[in-house]
Amino acid sequence: MRGRRSSRRKNVAKALLDVGATIGALVAAGVARHDFHVSAVSWGGLLALAMLAAMCQVFAGIALGLYVGRWKYGSFDEIAALGRAVLLTTAFCYVVDVVARGPRMAPRTVPLVGGVAAFVAMGALRFAWRLRLEHQGRRPRHDAVRLLVFGAGEGGTEVIRSILNDQSCTYQAVALLDDDPGKRNLRLMGVPVVCPSNTPDRISTLSGSRRLVAWACTPGRRRASSASMSAAPSDNRGGQPSMTAPKAGP
């Protein structure tokens, strides 16, 4: 029961934020259309158009799953649905403004410019939310185990994302190991990629000689496994710490 109420409150908050962005964008577009001469704006018509757009945005958002919890807030799927909802809202308001009898509620460019501005504003809200979540997730616990992640591909990215998104996780990813020279300056969600053959001393410093997360790939299967990393032994090719990981089964 509490979960349903919490989900409902979140969906209402999402809708209210988008409604505010829609109304603000249309009002700003109307004022800008008159060269920011506030006295020249037909406020009655502009506010009526903004309220119409807000209601249309809510209905379109519910129909397309924006405000019913169908997608994660700020995900690519949700942004795509948001674009469709804004497009429907903009088209509807434009048609109503053009075909309605009597004086227009606002100049014809206002619904178009306001629609674009609303989409940008709603997208910015989602981007800020995602940044906030990532910033919170990057605060390591004081007792976190430092990890090296083997491979900076899709598997390694999923490992990093899982560690950062799990607030109860007791691990801290400090680096990704990858021999690909094209990834030597890459950072994935704030975690640097290092080449194990070129920077053995840096690897020893980053890892703290605790654990290694290795991704083993087999046909049609990917598996993550933890393995111990030896602090003392080194090979004959530059004193690099030896690392071992169990192989994934067939």
N, C-alpha and C positions, 0 to 999 in steps of 0.2 A: 504493500500500500504506500509506504513512504517512497519507494522507488518510483512509483507512478506519479506521485505528486511532484517529486523532484524533477522528473523528466518533463512533466507538463509545465512547470515553472520555467525550465530552460527553454522550451519551445516558445512560450509566451515572450520571454526576454529576447529571443532571436527575432521574433516578429516585430516587437516594439523597436528594436534597434534599426531594423530595415525600414520600418515606417518612418522613423525619425530621419533616416538618411534620404528617403524618397522625398519627404516634404521639404527638408532643407535644401536638397539639390534643385527642386523645381522653383522654390522661392529665390534661390541664388541665381538661377538661370533667368528668371523673370526680371530681377533687378539689374543683372548684367545686360540684358537685352535693351534696357532703357538707359544704358551708359551710367548706371548706378545713380540715376536721378530718382530717388525714392518717391518723390511727389508725382512723378509721371506714371507710376505703376498703378494699374487697375487692381487694387488689392482684393476686391470681392471676387472677381473672376479668377485671379491667380490662386487664391486660397481654395476656391472651389475645385479648381483643377488639381491642386496638390492633394486635397482630401480624396478626390476621385482616384487619383493615382495610388494613394496609400491603401485604399480599400481593394483596388484591383491587385496590388502587389500581395496583399494578404491572401486573397482568394487564389491567385495563381501559385503562390508559395505553398499553400495547403494542397492544392491539386497536384503539384509537382514534387511534393515530399519534403519541402524545405523546413516546414514547421511541424512536422509529425515525427521527427527523429529517424528519418530514413537513411540519412548519411551523417558521417562525422563532420562536425562544424569546421569549415575551412578546408575540407578535402577537395581533391580535383573533381570528384563526382558532384559534390555539393556546389562548387563554383559553376560547373556546367549547367546544373539545374537553376542556379541563380541567374545565369545569363538568359536562359529561356524565359524565366519569370519576368525579368526586367524587359525583355524584348516584347512579350505579350502586353505588359503594362504600358510601355511606351507607344506601341501601335494602337492600342485601344484609346488612350488619351488623345493621341493625335487625330484619330478619326472622329472622335466625339467633338473635339475642338473645331475641326474643319466643317463637319456637316451640321452641327447644332445651329438652330435658328437663332436669330438675334445677334448681338455683338459677341465676338469671340471672347472666350475666357482669358486668353493670352495669345500673343503672337505665335504663328505656326512653328517657329524655331524653338520655342520654349520647351514643349514636350520632348523634342528630339535631343536638345542639349541637356535638358534636365535628366533624361533617361540615361545618357552616357555618364553624367556626373554622379547619378545615384548608384550606378553599377560600380564606378570607381570607389565611391565612399563605402559601399557595402563590402567590396573586396578588401579595402584597407582595414576595415574592422576585423575581418577574418584573418588577415595577415598579422595584425597586431595581436590577436588572440593566440595564433600559432607561435609567434615569437615569445609571448609570455610563457606558454607551456614549455617551449624548448629551453628557455632561460631557467625556469624552475627545475626542469629535468637535469640540467647540467651542474647542479649544485651537488657535489659528491658528499656522501656521508663520511663522518670522521673515522668510521671503522671500515670503510670500503676497501675491498681487495682490488689492487691494481692489476689490470688485464692488458695483455697484448692480443689483438685480434688478427688472425692470419687470413690475409686476402682482403683487398679493397673493392671487391666486386659486389654483386647483388647480395650474396650471402653475408659478407662482412657488414654491409650497410644495414641489413635486417638485424644483425646482432647489436650494432650500435643503437639503432632505433629502439629495440626492445629494452636495452639497459637504461636509456634515457627516459623512456616513457613509464617505466616501472618505479614508482616512488619508494617501494619497499626493497628494491634491488640492493644487494650488498656488494656490488662490483662497480668499478670505475674503469672505463676504457681509456687508456692513455695513448695508444697508438695502433695503427694498422700496419701490418707487414706486407709489402708487396714489391716484387722485383720489376714490375712494369715501369720503365723510365718515364713514361708519359704521365704517371701519377705521382711523381716525386714532390710536386708542390701542392698536391690535392689535400683538402680537408673535408671530411665527411661529418657534418653536424658538429664541427669544432674539434674533431679528433684528427691529428695529423697522420699522413701516410709516410712511412719511412721504408727505405730499402735495407733489408737485413744484411746484404753483402757489402754495402758501402758504409753503413753507420753502426757497427757492432757496439761501440762504446755508448752511443746514444740509446741503443736498445736496452743495454744493461741498466742504464740510469732510469729510463722510463718505466721499465717493468718492475723494478724492485725485486726481481727474481722470484716472483710469486706464482703466477699461473699464466697459461696461454689458452686462448680460445681458438680452436682450429676448425676450419670448414673443410670437410672432405666431400668431394663430388663424385657420384657414381651415376651411371645411366638412369635417368628418370628419378633420381633421388638426391637430396641434399641433407646433410646431417651435421649438427653442431655438437662438438664434444669438448670437454675440458681435459687438459693434460698438464702435468707438472713441468716446470721449466727449471733446469739445473742451473744453480748459481755459480758453482765452482768450475766444472769441466769446460774446456774449450777445445776447439778443433785446431788443426795445424794451418788454418788459412786466415789467420789474423785475430785469434783470440775471441772468436764469436761464441757466445754462450750456446750450448747445445739445447735443442728443443725437440721434444718427442710428442707425438700425438697418436692415439689409436686410430687405425684405419676403419673406415665405415664398412659395414658388411654389405654383401651383395643385395 
